[in-house]
Amino acid sequence: MSCIVKDIEIGLVDFYALHDDREIFLCYCYGEKDITHWHEVDEGYPGRQPISLLEDFHTDGA
């Protein structure tokens, strides 16, 4: 599994993922129990959104 360490001091890590045929980052910060947020590849931590929004977005288009 590959990841990108964004900030070693706070333990911020991004993981590449695909959603609707586009790359996004799943975002994890040390201390969180699970990976629960994502953001666009060209955005950073301030652009984090709950993964549940991805699921809502995906089902809305069906």
SEPAMI-368823 format. One record per residue: residue number from 0; x, y, z of N, C-alpha, C, O in turn. Coordinates in Angstrom, 2 decimals, decimal comma, padded with zeros to 5 digits. Layout:
<r pos="NUM" n_X="X" n_Y="Y" n_Z="Z" ca_X="X" ca_Y="Y" ca_Z="Z" c_X="X" c_Y="Y" c_Z="Z" o_X="X" o_Y="Y" o_Z="Z"/>
...
***
This chain:
<r pos="0" n_X="000,86" n_Y="-001,17" n_Z="000,00" ca_X="000,00" ca_Y="000,00" ca_Z="000,00" c_X="000,90" c_Y="001,23" c_Z="000,00" o_X="001,78" o_Y="001,36" o_Z="000,86"/>
<r pos="1" n_X="000,69" n_Y="002,11" n_Z="-000,95" ca_X="001,51" ca_Y="003,31" ca_Z="-000,98" c_X="000,75" c_Y="004,48" c_Z="-000,36" o_X="-000,48" o_Y="004,54" o_Z="-000,38"/>
<r pos="2" n_X="001,52" n_Y="005,40" n_Z="000,19" ca_X="000,94" ca_Y="006,58" ca_Z="000,81" c_X="001,91" c_Y="007,73" c_Z="000,67" o_X="003,07" o_Y="007,55" o_Z="000,30"/>
<r pos="3" n_X="001,42" n_Y="008,92" n_Z="000,96" ca_X="002,24" ca_Y="010,12" ca_Z="000,95" c_X="002,15" c_Y="010,75" c_Z="002,33" o_X="001,07" o_Y="011,12" o_Z="002,78"/>
<r pos="4" n_X="003,29" n_Y="010,86" n_Z="003,00" ca_X="003,32" ca_Y="011,52" ca_Z="004,30" c_X="003,32" c_Y="013,02" c_Z="004,04" o_X="004,26" o_Y="013,56" o_Z="003,46"/>
<r pos="5" n_X="002,25" n_Y="013,68" n_Z="004,47" ca_X="002,09" ca_Y="015,12" ca_Z="004,24" c_X="002,70" c_Y="015,95" c_Z="005,36" o_X="003,23" o_Y="017,03" o_Z="005,11"/>
<r pos="6" n_X="002,61" n_Y="015,46" n_Z="006,59" ca_X="003,17" ca_Y="016,18" ca_Z="007,74" c_X="003,54" c_Y="015,16" c_Z="008,80" o_X="002,67" o_Y="014,61" o_Z="009,48"/>
<r pos="7" n_X="004,82" n_Y="014,92" n_Z="008,95" ca_X="005,28" ca_Y="013,90" ca_Z="009,90" c_X="005,06" c_Y="014,33" c_Z="011,35" o_X="004,88" o_Y="013,49" o_Z="012,23"/>
<r pos="8" n_X="005,07" n_Y="015,63" n_Z="011,60" ca_X="004,88" ca_Y="016,13" ca_Z="012,97" c_X="003,50" c_Y="015,81" c_Z="013,52" o_X="003,38" o_Y="015,42" o_Z="014,68"/>
<r pos="9" n_X="002,45" n_Y="015,95" n_Z="012,70" ca_X="001,09" ca_Y="015,67" ca_Z="013,19" c_X="000,57" c_Y="014,31" c_Z="012,72" o_X="-000,53" o_Y="013,89" o_Z="013,09"/>
<r pos="10" n_X="001,37" n_Y="013,62" n_Z="011,89" ca_X="000,98" ca_Y="012,30" ca_Z="011,43" c_X="-000,09" c_Y="012,33" c_Z="010,35" o_X="-001,03" o_Y="011,54" o_Z="010,38"/>
<r pos="11" n_X="000,06" n_Y="013,25" n_Z="009,39" ca_X="-000,91" ca_Y="013,39" ca_Z="008,32" c_X="-000,44" c_Y="012,60" c_Z="007,10" o_X="000,66" o_Y="012,81" o_Z="006,58"/>
<r pos="12" n_X="-001,31" n_Y="011,68" n_Z="006,65" ca_X="-000,97" ca_Y="010,78" ca_Z="005,55" c_X="-002,12" c_Y="010,73" c_Z="004,56" o_X="-003,29" o_Y="010,67" o_Z="004,95"/>
<r pos="13" n_X="-001,79" n_Y="010,76" n_Z="003,26" ca_X="-002,78" ca_Y="010,62" ca_Z="002,20" c_X="-002,53" c_Y="009,32" c_Z="001,44" o_X="-001,39" o_Y="008,89" o_Z="001,26"/>
<r pos="14" n_X="-003,61" n_Y="008,70" n_Z="001,01" ca_X="-003,58" ca_Y="007,46" ca_Z="000,24" c_X="-004,32" c_Y="007,70" c_Z="-001,07" o_X="-005,45" o_Y="008,19" o_Z="-001,06"/>
<r pos="15" n_X="-003,69" n_Y="007,35" n_Z="-002,18" ca_X="-004,39" ca_Y="007,46" ca_Z="-003,46" c_X="-005,56" c_Y="006,49" c_Z="-003,51" o_X="-005,48" o_Y="005,37" o_Z="-003,00"/>
<r pos="16" n_X="-006,64" n_Y="006,94" n_Z="-004,11" ca_X="-007,82" ca_Y="006,10" ca_Z="-004,32" c_X="-008,51" c_Y="006,55" c_Z="-005,61" o_X="-008,27" o_Y="007,66" o_Z="-006,09"/>
<r pos="17" n_X="-009,35" n_Y="005,69" n_Z="-006,16" ca_X="-010,14" ca_Y="006,04" ca_Z="-007,33" c_X="-011,60" c_Y="006,18" c_Z="-006,95" o_X="-012,14" o_Y="005,36" o_Z="-006,21"/>
<r pos="18" n_X="-012,23" n_Y="007,22" n_Z="-007,44" ca_X="-013,66" ca_Y="007,41" ca_Z="-007,25" c_X="-014,23" c_Y="007,94" c_Z="-008,56" o_X="-013,80" o_Y="008,98" o_Z="-009,05"/>
<r pos="19" n_X="-015,18" n_Y="007,22" n_Z="-009,13" ca_X="-015,77" ca_Y="007,60" ca_Z="-010,42" c_X="-014,69" c_Y="007,89" c_Z="-011,46" o_X="-014,76" o_Y="008,90" o_Z="-012,17"/>
<r pos="20" n_X="-013,71" n_Y="007,01" n_Z="-011,54" ca_X="-012,63" ca_Y="007,09" ca_Z="-012,53" c_X="-011,73" c_Y="008,32" c_Z="-012,38" o_X="-011,10" o_Y="008,74" o_Z="-013,35"/>
<r pos="21" n_X="-011,65" n_Y="008,90" n_Z="-011,19" ca_X="-010,70" ca_Y="009,98" ca_Z="-010,95" c_X="-009,93" c_Y="009,70" c_Z="-009,67" o_X="-010,46" o_Y="009,09" o_Z="-008,74"/>
<r pos="22" n_X="-008,69" n_Y="010,16" n_Z="-009,64" ca_X="-007,88" ca_Y="009,97" ca_Z="-008,45" c_X="-008,27" c_Y="010,99" c_Z="-007,38" o_X="-008,48" o_Y="012,17" o_Z="-007,67"/>
<r pos="23" n_X="-008,36" n_Y="010,50" n_Z="-006,17" ca_X="-008,59" ca_Y="011,34" ca_Z="-004,99" c_X="-007,62" c_Y="010,87" c_Z="-003,92" o_X="-006,95" o_Y="009,85" o_Z="-004,09"/>
<r pos="24" n_X="-007,55" n_Y="011,59" n_Z="-002,82" ca_X="-006,79" ca_Y="011,15" ca_Z="-001,66" c_X="-007,74" c_Y="010,79" c_Z="-000,53" o_X="-008,65" o_Y="011,55" o_Z="-000,19"/>
<r pos="25" n_X="-007,53" n_Y="009,63" n_Z="000,05" ca_X="-008,11" ca_Y="009,32" ca_Z="001,35" c_X="-007,14" c_Y="009,88" c_Z="002,36" o_X="-005,92" o_Y="009,73" o_Z="002,21"/>
<r pos="26" n_X="-007,65" n_Y="010,53" n_Z="003,38" ca_X="-006,81" ca_Y="011,32" ca_Z="004,28" c_X="-006,92" c_Y="010,78" c_Z="005,71" o_X="-008,01" o_Y="010,55" o_Z="006,23"/>
<r pos="27" n_X="-005,76" n_Y="010,58" n_Z="006,34" ca_X="-005,70" ca_Y="010,09" ca_Z="007,72" c_X="-004,78" c_Y="011,00" c_Z="008,53" o_X="-003,73" o_Y="011,43" o_Z="008,06"/>
<r pos="28" n_X="-005,21" n_Y="011,27" n_Z="009,74" ca_X="-004,39" ca_Y="012,04" ca_Z="010,68" c_X="-004,22" c_Y="011,21" c_Z="011,95" o_X="-005,19" o_Y="010,64" o_Z="012,47"/>
<r pos="29" n_X="-002,99" n_Y="011,14" n_Z="012,46" ca_X="-002,69" ca_Y="010,36" ca_Z="013,65" c_X="-003,71" c_Y="010,66" c_Z="014,75" o_X="-004,03" o_Y="011,81" o_Z="015,04"/>
<r pos="30" n_X="-004,20" n_Y="009,59" n_Z="015,36" ca_X="-005,18" ca_Y="009,72" ca_Z="016,43" c_X="-006,59" c_Y="009,41" c_Z="015,99" o_X="-007,45" o_Y="009,09" o_Z="016,81"/>
<r pos="31" n_X="-006,85" n_Y="009,51" n_Z="014,68" ca_X="-008,17" ca_Y="009,13" ca_Z="014,17" c_X="-008,27" c_Y="007,61" c_Z="014,19" o_X="-007,29" o_Y="006,91" o_Z="013,90"/>
<r pos="32" n_X="-009,44" n_Y="007,09" n_Z="014,52" ca_X="-009,61" ca_Y="005,63" ca_Z="014,61" c_X="-009,67" c_Y="004,97" c_Z="013,24" o_X="-009,25" o_Y="003,83" o_Z="013,09"/>
<r pos="33" n_X="-010,18" n_Y="005,67" n_Z="012,25" ca_X="-010,34" ca_Y="005,14" ca_Z="010,90" c_X="-010,06" c_Y="006,23" c_Z="009,88" o_X="-009,92" o_Y="007,41" o_Z="010,22"/>
<r pos="34" n_X="-009,98" n_Y="005,81" n_Z="008,62" ca_X="-009,90" ca_Y="006,79" ca_Z="007,54" c_X="-011,34" c_Y="007,18" c_Z="007,22" o_X="-012,11" o_Y="006,37" o_Z="006,70"/>
<r pos="35" n_X="-011,70" n_Y="008,41" n_Z="007,53" ca_X="-013,08" ca_Y="008,85" ca_Z="007,38" c_X="-013,23" c_Y="010,07" c_Z="006,48" o_X="-014,34" o_Y="010,56" o_Z="006,27"/>
<r pos="36" n_X="-012,10" n_Y="010,57" n_Z="005,94" ca_X="-012,15" ca_Y="011,78" ca_Z="005,12" c_X="-011,39" c_Y="011,59" c_Z="003,81" o_X="-010,54" o_Y="010,70" o_Z="003,68"/>
<r pos="37" n_X="-011,70" n_Y="012,43" n_Z="002,87" ca_X="-011,04" ca_Y="012,44" ca_Z="001,57" c_X="-010,89" c_Y="013,88" c_Z="001,11" o_X="-011,50" o_Y="014,78" o_Z="001,67"/>
<r pos="38" n_X="-010,07" n_Y="014,08" n_Z="000,09" ca_X="-010,00" ca_Y="015,39" ca_Z="-000,58" c_X="-009,46" c_Y="015,19" c_Z="-001,98" o_X="-008,86" o_Y="014,17" o_Z="-002,31"/>
<r pos="39" n_X="-009,69" n_Y="016,20" n_Z="-002,81" ca_X="-009,19" ca_Y="016,17" ca_Z="-004,18" c_X="-007,66" c_Y="016,19" c_Z="-004,15" o_X="-007,07" o_Y="016,68" o_Z="-003,19"/>
<r pos="40" n_X="-007,03" n_Y="015,65" n_Z="-005,17" ca_X="-005,58" ca_Y="015,57" ca_Z="-005,24" c_X="-004,95" c_Y="016,96" c_Z="-005,21" o_X="-003,87" o_Y="017,14" o_Z="-004,65"/>
<r pos="41" n_X="-005,61" n_Y="017,94" n_Z="-005,80" ca_X="-005,05" ca_Y="019,30" ca_Z="-005,84" c_X="-005,45" c_Y="020,16" c_Z="-004,64" o_X="-005,17" o_Y="021,36" o_Z="-004,62"/>
<r pos="42" n_X="-006,09" n_Y="019,56" n_Z="-003,66" ca_X="-006,44" ca_Y="020,27" ca_Z="-002,42" c_X="-005,66" c_Y="019,67" c_Z="-001,27" o_X="-005,08" o_Y="018,59" o_Z="-001,40"/>
<r pos="43" n_X="-005,64" n_Y="020,34" n_Z="-000,18" ca_X="-004,95" ca_Y="019,85" ca_Z="000,99" c_X="-005,91" c_Y="019,57" c_Z="002,14" o_X="-007,12" o_Y="019,41" o_Z="001,95"/>
<r pos="44" n_X="-005,35" n_Y="019,53" n_Z="003,31" ca_X="-006,10" ca_Y="019,23" ca_Z="004,53" c_X="-007,35" c_Y="020,09" c_Z="004,69" o_X="-008,39" o_Y="019,56" o_Z="005,09"/>
<r pos="45" n_X="-007,31" n_Y="021,38" n_Z="004,39" ca_X="-008,53" ca_Y="022,20" ca_Z="004,55" c_X="-009,69" c_Y="021,75" c_Z="003,64" o_X="-010,84" o_Y="022,08" o_Z="003,91"/>
<r pos="46" n_X="-009,38" n_Y="021,01" n_Z="002,58" ca_X="-010,42" ca_Y="020,55" ca_Z="001,66" c_X="-011,01" c_Y="019,20" c_Z="002,05" o_X="-011,80" o_Y="018,63" o_Z="001,29"/>
<r pos="47" n_X="-010,65" n_Y="018,69" n_Z="003,22" ca_X="-011,15" ca_Y="017,38" ca_Z="003,64" c_X="-012,67" c_Y="017,36" c_Z="003,74" o_X="-013,29" o_Y="018,32" o_Z="004,20"/>
<r pos="48" n_X="-013,25" n_Y="016,25" n_Z="003,29" ca_X="-014,69" ca_Y="016,05" ca_Z="003,37" c_X="-014,95" c_Y="014,63" c_Z="003,85" o_X="-014,13" o_Y="013,74" o_Z="003,63"/>
<r pos="49" n_X="-016,07" n_Y="014,40" n_Z="004,51" ca_X="-016,39" ca_Y="013,05" ca_Z="004,96" c_X="-016,56" c_Y="012,08" c_Z="003,79" o_X="-017,11" o_Y="012,44" o_Z="002,75"/>
<r pos="50" n_X="-016,08" n_Y="010,87" n_Z="003,96" ca_X="-016,22" ca_Y="009,84" ca_Z="002,93" c_X="-017,69" c_Y="009,59" c_Z="002,61" o_X="-018,02" o_Y="009,21" o_Z="001,49"/>
<r pos="51" n_X="-018,57" n_Y="009,78" n_Z="003,56" ca_X="-019,99" ca_Y="009,57" ca_Z="003,32" c_X="-020,49" c_Y="010,45" c_Z="002,18" o_X="-021,45" o_Y="010,08" o_Z="001,49"/>
<r pos="52" n_X="-019,87" n_Y="011,61" n_Z="001,96" ca_X="-020,26" ca_Y="012,46" ca_Z="000,84" c_X="-019,93" c_Y="011,81" c_Z="-000,50" o_X="-020,64" o_Y="012,02" o_Z="-001,48"/>
<r pos="53" n_X="-018,85" n_Y="011,04" n_Z="-000,55" ca_X="-018,52" ca_Y="010,29" ca_Z="-001,77" c_X="-019,62" c_Y="009,29" c_Z="-002,08" o_X="-020,04" o_Y="009,16" o_Z="-003,22"/>
<r pos="54" n_X="-020,08" n_Y="008,58" n_Z="-001,06" ca_X="-021,12" ca_Y="007,59" ca_Z="-001,24" c_X="-022,41" c_Y="008,25" c_Z="-001,70" o_X="-023,09" o_Y="007,73" o_Z="-002,59"/>
<r pos="55" n_X="-022,76" n_Y="009,40" n_Z="-001,10" ca_X="-023,97" ca_Y="010,12" ca_Z="-001,50" c_X="-023,84" c_Y="010,60" c_Z="-002,95" o_X="-024,78" o_Y="010,47" o_Z="-003,73"/>
<r pos="56" n_X="-022,67" n_Y="011,13" n_Z="-003,30" ca_X="-022,43" ca_Y="011,63" ca_Z="-004,65" c_X="-022,57" c_Y="010,48" c_Z="-005,65" o_X="-023,18" o_Y="010,65" o_Z="-006,71"/>
<r pos="57" n_X="-022,01" n_Y="009,35" n_Z="-005,33" ca_X="-022,03" ca_Y="008,20" ca_Z="-006,23" c_X="-023,45" c_Y="007,69" c_Z="-006,45" o_X="-023,83" o_Y="007,41" o_Z="-007,58"/>
<r pos="58" n_X="-024,24" n_Y="007,57" n_Z="-005,40" ca_X="-025,59" ca_Y="007,04" ca_Z="-005,54" c_X="-026,53" c_Y="008,04" c_Z="-006,17" o_X="-027,51" o_Y="007,64" o_Z="-006,80"/>
<r pos="59" n_X="-026,26" n_Y="009,35" n_Z="-006,01" ca_X="-027,12" ca_Y="010,36" ca_Z="-006,63" c_X="-027,07" c_Y="010,28" c_Z="-008,15" o_X="-028,06" o_Y="010,58" o_Z="-008,82"/>
<r pos="60" n_X="-025,93" n_Y="009,87" n_Z="-008,70" ca_X="-025,78" ca_Y="009,81" ca_Z="-010,14" c_X="-026,34" c_Y="008,54" c_Z="-010,76" o_X="-026,40" o_Y="008,43" o_Z="-011,98"/>
<r pos="61" n_X="-026,76" n_Y="007,59" n_Z="-009,95" ca_X="-027,25" ca_Y="006,29" ca_Z="-010,47" c_X="-028,70" c_Y="006,36" c_Z="-010,88" o_X="-029,26" o_Y="005,36" o_Z="-011,33"/>
***
